[in-house]
C-alpha cells in the first residue's frame, strides 16, 4: 500500500535504494545502467562526493532565505559562473526550481519586456510542431506535441506552430541539408507575415529536440536564418536548453553548436545533475535594461527561486562541467557512443536513423527502412522496449508519437558523462537485447 500519487496508477516501480556512478541500485540489489540519465538529468552520475559535500556544507550554513529579502553567496557565485560561459549578450540569470518554471519565466519576461517598451499588442508565440517545453500551462502551450497538448488545449497561451527541422523525415531527396534548413526556417517568416509580427513576442525552440523527437539537431545554417528572421521582425529568440544544455551535446550551451545567439535561454536538468531541483532563465542585457529602466520589477516569482542549497550544488556541477573538463568529456565519449550505436545498429532492419550530438543520442525505429514506414502505434513498440530494457538492467527513454504525436517510435539515450568505454559496450549490448525482445 502506498499513498504516493504515481505517474501511472497501474505501474508499480521498484524502489531506488542508492546510486553508484552510472548505476542506480534498487532495494533488491539489482543494478540498472542509467542510459538516459533519468531524463537527461544525471550528467555526473549518482554519487559525486564534491556535490554532496557542497549540499551538506551549505545546509549547515543556511538552507533557505527568501529572495524577497535576501540574496545568497551560492546564487551570486553560480550566476557569475554561468554568465562567464554564456552566449554573447546574455548578462542576467533568474533561478527557478526546474525546466517548466524556467520556460514559464522566459515567456512572462518576453511579454513584460514588450509591455515595458510600449508594444502591448505582442501577445503570442511561435514554436515548432513536435517540440516539448514543459508541463506547466504556458510551457505546454508553446510545446508542439499534440498528445500532450490535447486535454489542456482550452487553457493554453496562443501559439502557432511551424515545421521542426527534422532532416530524416523532412528533407527531400533532391535537397541539400542547407537548402532544407533554409526552407523550414522560412516557415517562421511566413507565419510572422500571416499573424502580423507586431503581435508576436518570440520564437521558442530547442537547439537539439529531446523527448518528442529523440535527439534531433538542426541542419547547418538553420538557426542562423532563424536569428536573421527574428532580428528583421523585432521578435525574441527563446532557446529551450532544459534537456539539451549544460554540456549534454558537447558544448556547455547547446546553441554553441549552431553558433547562434539567443535573447533568452532556459536551462535545468543537467544544471543540478539531479542532486537538487534547480533551473534557470538567462536573458540578454538589453531585456534586463528594459525592466530596470521601466517598472524595475519583474512581475513573477516562486518561493524557492535562488534556493541556497540548490545553487551551492549547481555551482559545483557547473564548475565540473567547465573547469573540470566534463563537457569536453561529454563531447569525446559522445563520439564513442555514437560510433558504437552505428556499429551495432547501423544496418538493423528496424532502425531508420541514428542521430544526436555529444551524450545525447536517438534511434528512430521503423517497420521498413527503405520507405521509413513507422510501426503501427497499437503495437506500443516504445513501451515494449522500455520494459525489456529495464528488465535487462538498462534505463533508457523510449517515446512514441515521434512523427506527429501519434505515429513513430524512438529511443533517447542521455547517459552520464562519466560513462566508460566498457559501459558504452554494456549499454549497447543491453539495448540490443531489449530490441530483440520488443520486436520479436
ZICOR-V562518 format. One record per helix or strand. SS is the DSSP state (H for helix, E for strand). FROM is the first residue (numbers start at 1). LEN is the number of residues. Records with the same first field share a line. If there is no record, write none. Layout:
SS = FROM-LEN / FROM-LEN
//
This chain:
E = 16-5 / 23-4 / 31-4 / 90-7 / 124-5 / 159-4 / 200-6 / 208-2 / 216-2 / 236-5 / 264-4 / 279-6 / 351-7 / 360-6 / 368-1 / 373-1 / 394-2 / 397-4 / 409-5
H = 37-4 / 49-13 / 73-13 / 99-18 / 137-6 / 146-10 / 167-4 / 177-19 / 197-3 / 222-12 / 254-5 / 269-3 / 285-8 / 308-14 / 326-20 / 377-3 / 381-11 / 421-19
//
